[in-house]
């Protein structure tokens, strides 16, 4: 397993080639032909590049599963490249072209948004092994894809009925479940090597006694707490799911009355006092609250179905051959 992990780190993108070693030499590295254009292993490697590192990290100790998932990913990206080529070819059949000024405008926008200047763009292209002309053509193709999607999908009016929204809500109620959550104030006294632990314990108990005698938890947190939230009176400023809290904090966070202070909680790394400022009990978000979210999700789902239908028509008209 250790050898596998080290080889992944060392090989980088060459791992892609290893996964397809038995087929890289077939038809000179060609994976598919779409009409008059071929799609190569190198193109699929490039299309898979963005997902390779997360995949490698997730399955770093499971080589067989890594290669299986990598194979699935490569097949998926190959199909996306085929769809892309079919769309571009359909655009070209119309006898129209993208003016160069549109391409230059998009390149300037890319430079402004992602690179800062042309030198940085050139450097990034060099690192990827891509020429500027290849980048220009890729930019032109992106514009074509946007034009074709607009032409073929913008006229499709998508209307989601109230019944469909309600049916989705009833079928997926667990999706809208909200777990118990709390907003805490915490006073932290850390245990650091060389500290007088007994003195820290005595200080924690002294702070608890002050709170019990009516002094402000927030004020005492500002004075004594030894963490980054001290200036906010120990307030974490957000709701945290009880299940996500460290185990020592879960029971007090669930049982404490609002604004009450917990007993001193001693752990290996410090002493803590908790106060629950607000609490959200477990519940299911009501339909009125999630209606817009559901509608947007269903619109995206329907748009995806319409796009797939359009692509399927192009596939029936085009020529596709796998190698």
C-alpha positions as CSV (number, residue, x, y, z in Angstrom):
1,X,0.0,0.0,0.0
2,X,2.8,2.4,0.9
3,X,4.4,1.8,-2.5
4,X,1.2,2.6,-4.2
5,X,0.8,5.9,-2.3
6,X,4.3,7.0,-3.1
7,X,4.0,6.1,-6.8
8,X,0.8,8.1,-7.1
9,X,2.6,11.2,-5.7
10,X,5.5,10.7,-7.9
11,X,3.8,9.8,-11.2
12,X,1.2,12.6,-11.2
13,X,-0.7,12.6,-14.4
14,X,1.3,9.7,-15.8
15,X,-1.1,7.6,-13.6
16,X,-3.7,8.2,-16.2
17,X,-1.6,6.5,-18.8
18,X,-0.9,3.6,-16.4
19,X,-4.6,2.9,-16.0
20,X,-5.0,2.6,-19.8
21,X,-1.7,0.9,-20.6
22,X,-3.4,-1.9,-22.5
23,X,-5.1,0.5,-24.9
24,X,-2.8,3.5,-25.3
25,X,-1.2,2.1,-28.5
26,X,-4.5,1.2,-30.2
27,X,-5.1,3.3,-33.3
28,X,-2.1,5.6,-32.3
29,X,-3.7,6.6,-29.0
30,X,-7.1,7.4,-30.5
31,X,-10.1,6.7,-28.3
32,X,-12.9,7.7,-30.6
33,X,-13.7,9.3,-33.9
34,X,-16.5,11.8,-34.1
35,X,-17.4,12.7,-37.7
36,X,-14.1,13.8,-39.2
37,X,-12.3,14.4,-35.9
38,X,-10.5,12.0,-33.5
39,X,-10.4,12.2,-29.7
40,X,-7.1,10.9,-28.3
41,X,-6.0,9.5,-24.9
42,X,-4.1,12.8,-24.4
43,X,-7.3,14.8,-24.7
44,X,-9.1,12.6,-22.3
45,X,-6.1,12.8,-19.9
46,X,-6.4,16.6,-20.1
47,X,-10.2,16.5,-19.5
48,X,-9.7,14.3,-16.5
49,X,-6.9,16.4,-14.9
50,X,-9.1,18.5,-12.6
51,X,-10.6,15.5,-10.9
52,X,-7.4,13.3,-10.6
53,X,-6.0,14.8,-7.4
54,X,-9.3,14.5,-5.4
55,X,-9.8,11.0,-6.7
56,X,-6.2,10.0,-5.8
57,X,-6.5,11.5,-2.3
58,X,-9.8,9.7,-1.6
59,X,-8.6,6.2,-2.7
60,X,-4.9,6.6,-1.8
61,X,-4.9,3.3,0.1
62,X,-7.3,1.4,-2.3
63,X,-5.5,1.0,-5.6
64,X,-8.0,-1.3,-7.2
65,X,-10.9,1.0,-6.4
66,X,-8.8,4.0,-7.5
67,X,-8.2,2.5,-11.0
68,X,-11.9,1.4,-11.2
69,X,-13.1,4.9,-10.4
70,X,-10.5,6.4,-12.7
71,X,-11.7,4.2,-15.6
72,X,-15.3,5.4,-15.0
73,X,-14.2,9.0,-14.9
74,X,-12.3,8.7,-18.2
75,X,-15.3,7.1,-19.9
76,X,-17.5,9.9,-18.6
77,X,-15.1,12.6,-19.8
78,X,-14.7,10.9,-23.2
79,X,-18.5,11.0,-23.7
80,X,-18.5,14.7,-22.7
81,X,-15.8,15.3,-25.4
82,X,-17.9,13.5,-28.0
83,X,-20.9,15.6,-27.1
84,X,-18.8,18.7,-27.3
85,X,-17.5,17.8,-30.8
86,X,-21.0,17.0,-32.1
87,X,-22.3,20.4,-31.0
88,X,-19.3,22.2,-32.6
89,X,-19.8,20.2,-35.8
90,X,-23.5,21.1,-35.9
91,X,-22.6,24.7,-35.5
92,X,-20.2,24.6,-38.4
93,X,-22.8,23.0,-40.6
94,X,-24.8,26.2,-40.4
95,X,-22.1,28.0,-42.3
96,X,-21.5,30.6,-39.6
97,X,-18.4,31.4,-37.6
98,X,-17.4,33.2,-34.4
99,X,-15.8,36.6,-35.2
100,X,-12.2,36.9,-34.0
101,X,-13.1,40.0,-31.9
102,X,-15.5,37.8,-29.8
103,X,-12.6,35.4,-29.1
104,X,-10.2,38.2,-28.2
105,X,-12.8,39.8,-25.9
106,X,-13.2,36.5,-24.1
107,X,-9.5,36.0,-23.8
108,X,-9.1,39.5,-22.3
109,X,-11.9,38.7,-19.8
110,X,-10.2,35.4,-18.9
111,X,-6.9,37.3,-18.3
112,X,-8.6,39.9,-16.2
113,X,-10.6,37.4,-14.1
114,X,-8.2,34.5,-13.7
115,X,-4.7,35.5,-14.6
116,X,-4.2,39.3,-14.1
117,X,-2.0,39.8,-17.1
118,X,-1.0,38.1,-20.4
119,X,2.4,37.0,-19.0
120,X,0.7,35.0,-16.3
121,X,-1.6,33.4,-18.9
122,X,1.3,32.5,-21.0
123,X,3.1,31.0,-18.0
124,X,0.0,28.9,-17.1
125,X,-0.3,27.6,-20.7
126,X,3.3,26.6,-20.7
127,X,2.9,24.7,-17.5
128,X,0.0,22.8,-19.1
129,X,1.9,22.2,-22.3
130,X,-0.6,24.1,-24.3
131,X,0.2,26.7,-27.0
132,X,-1.5,30.0,-27.2
133,X,-3.2,29.1,-30.5
134,X,-4.6,25.9,-28.9
135,X,-5.9,28.1,-26.1
136,X,-7.5,30.5,-28.6
137,X,-9.2,27.6,-30.4
138,X,-10.5,26.2,-27.1
139,X,-11.9,29.6,-26.2
140,X,-13.6,29.8,-29.6
141,X,-15.2,26.4,-29.0
142,X,-16.5,27.5,-25.6
143,X,-18.2,30.4,-27.3
144,X,-19.7,28.1,-29.9
145,X,-21.0,25.8,-27.1
146,X,-22.7,28.8,-25.4
147,X,-24.2,29.9,-28.6
148,X,-25.6,26.5,-29.5
149,X,-27.0,25.9,-26.0
150,X,-28.7,29.2,-26.2
151,X,-30.1,28.5,-29.7
152,X,-31.4,25.0,-28.8
153,X,-32.5,25.4,-25.2
154,X,-33.4,29.0,-24.5
155,X,-36.7,28.6,-26.4
156,X,-37.8,25.7,-24.2
157,X,-40.1,27.2,-21.6
158,X,-39.8,25.3,-18.3
159,X,-42.8,25.5,-16.0
160,X,-42.8,23.6,-12.7
161,X,-46.3,22.9,-11.4
162,X,-47.2,23.4,-7.7
163,X,-48.1,19.7,-7.6
164,X,-44.7,18.6,-8.9
165,X,-43.1,20.7,-6.2
166,X,-45.3,19.2,-3.5
167,X,-44.7,15.7,-4.7
168,X,-40.9,16.3,-4.7
169,X,-41.2,17.6,-1.1
170,X,-43.2,14.6,0.2
171,X,-40.8,12.1,-1.5
172,X,-37.7,13.8,-0.3
173,X,-38.7,15.0,3.2
174,X,-35.5,13.6,4.7
175,X,-33.5,16.0,2.5
176,X,-35.0,18.9,4.4
177,X,-34.4,17.6,7.9
178,X,-32.5,19.9,10.2
179,X,-30.4,18.3,13.0
180,X,-30.3,19.8,16.5
181,X,-28.0,22.9,16.6
182,X,-26.8,25.4,19.2
183,X,-25.0,28.7,19.3
184,X,-22.5,28.6,22.1
185,X,-20.4,30.9,24.2
186,X,-17.3,29.2,25.5
187,X,-14.6,30.2,28.0
188,X,-11.4,28.4,27.3
189,X,-8.4,28.0,29.6
190,X,-5.8,26.0,27.8
191,X,-3.3,23.5,29.2
192,X,0.2,24.3,27.9
193,X,3.4,22.5,28.8
194,X,4.8,24.1,31.9
195,X,1.5,25.5,33.1
196,X,0.4,25.0,36.7
197,X,-2.6,22.8,35.9
198,X,-3.9,23.0,39.5
199,X,-3.9,26.8,39.3
200,X,-5.8,26.7,36.0
201,X,-8.4,24.3,37.5
202,X,-8.8,26.7,40.5
203,X,-9.2,29.7,38.1
204,X,-11.8,27.8,36.1
205,X,-13.8,27.0,39.2
206,X,-13.4,30.6,40.3
207,X,-14.9,31.9,37.0
208,X,-17.8,29.5,37.4
209,X,-18.5,30.8,40.9
210,X,-18.5,34.4,39.5
211,X,-21.0,33.4,36.9
212,X,-23.2,31.7,39.4
213,X,-23.1,34.8,41.5
214,X,-24.5,36.8,38.6
215,X,-21.5,38.1,36.7
216,X,-21.7,38.2,32.9
217,X,-20.5,35.2,31.1
218,X,-19.5,37.4,28.1
219,X,-17.6,39.9,30.2
220,X,-15.7,37.1,32.0
221,X,-14.9,35.4,28.6
222,X,-13.4,38.7,27.4
223,X,-11.2,38.8,30.5
224,X,-10.2,35.2,30.9
225,X,-10.8,33.2,27.8
226,X,-7.7,32.0,25.9
227,X,-9.0,31.5,22.4
228,X,-9.7,33.6,19.3
229,X,-13.3,34.3,20.4
230,X,-12.5,36.0,23.6
231,X,-13.0,39.5,22.1
232,X,-16.6,38.4,21.2
233,X,-17.3,37.3,24.7
234,X,-16.8,33.7,23.8
235,X,-19.6,33.8,21.2
236,X,-19.1,31.4,18.3
237,X,-21.4,33.5,16.2
238,X,-22.9,30.6,14.3
239,X,-25.2,27.6,14.9
240,X,-23.3,24.4,15.1
241,X,-24.9,20.9,14.9
242,X,-24.7,19.2,18.2
243,X,-23.4,16.1,16.4
244,X,-20.5,18.1,15.1
245,X,-19.3,19.3,18.5
246,X,-16.5,17.6,20.3
247,X,-17.8,14.7,22.5
248,X,-17.2,16.5,25.8
249,X,-19.5,19.4,24.7
250,X,-22.5,17.4,23.3
251,X,-24.3,16.5,26.6
252,X,-24.0,19.9,28.2
253,X,-25.1,21.6,24.9
254,X,-28.2,19.4,24.8
255,X,-29.2,19.6,28.5
256,X,-28.3,23.1,29.6
257,X,-31.0,25.7,29.9
258,X,-30.5,28.7,27.7
259,X,-28.0,31.2,29.1
260,X,-27.1,28.8,32.0
261,X,-23.4,27.9,32.5
262,X,-22.1,24.4,32.5
263,X,-19.9,22.9,35.2
264,X,-16.2,23.1,34.4
265,X,-15.4,20.6,31.6
266,X,-11.8,19.4,31.9
267,X,-10.1,17.7,28.9
268,X,-6.6,16.8,28.0
269,X,-6.1,20.2,26.4
270,X,-7.8,22.5,28.7
271,X,-10.7,23.7,30.9
272,X,-14.0,24.9,29.4
273,X,-17.2,26.6,30.5
274,X,-20.2,26.6,28.1
275,X,-23.3,28.7,27.8
276,X,-26.0,27.9,25.2
277,X,-27.2,31.2,23.7
278,X,-29.7,29.8,21.2
279,X,-31.0,26.4,20.3
280,X,-32.6,24.9,17.3
281,X,-34.4,21.6,17.8
282,X,-34.5,18.9,15.2
283,X,-37.2,19.6,12.6
284,X,-38.1,19.4,9.0
285,X,-38.1,22.6,7.1
286,X,-41.6,23.4,6.0
287,X,-42.6,23.4,2.3
288,X,-43.2,27.2,2.3
289,X,-39.5,27.7,3.3
290,X,-38.0,25.4,0.6
291,X,-40.5,25.8,-2.2
292,X,-38.1,28.1,-4.2
293,X,-35.2,25.7,-3.7
294,X,-37.2,22.8,-4.9
295,X,-38.4,24.7,-8.0
296,X,-34.8,25.7,-8.9
297,X,-33.7,22.1,-8.5
298,X,-36.5,20.8,-10.7
299,X,-35.8,23.5,-13.3
300,X,-32.2,22.4,-13.5
301,X,-33.3,18.7,-13.7
302,X,-35.7,19.5,-16.6
303,X,-33.0,21.6,-18.3
304,X,-30.6,18.7,-18.1
305,X,-33.3,16.4,-19.6
306,X,-33.9,18.8,-22.5
307,X,-30.1,19.1,-23.1
308,X,-29.7,15.3,-23.1
309,X,-32.6,15.0,-25.6
310,X,-30.9,17.5,-27.9
311,X,-27.5,15.7,-27.6
312,X,-29.2,12.4,-28.3
313,X,-30.6,13.9,-31.6
314,X,-27.1,15.0,-32.5
315,X,-25.7,11.5,-31.8
316,X,-28.2,9.9,-34.1
317,X,-27.2,12.3,-36.9
318,X,-23.5,12.1,-36.3
319,X,-20.9,9.4,-36.8
320,X,-19.2,8.0,-33.7
321,X,-16.7,5.2,-33.7
322,X,-14.9,3.9,-30.5
323,X,-11.4,2.4,-30.6
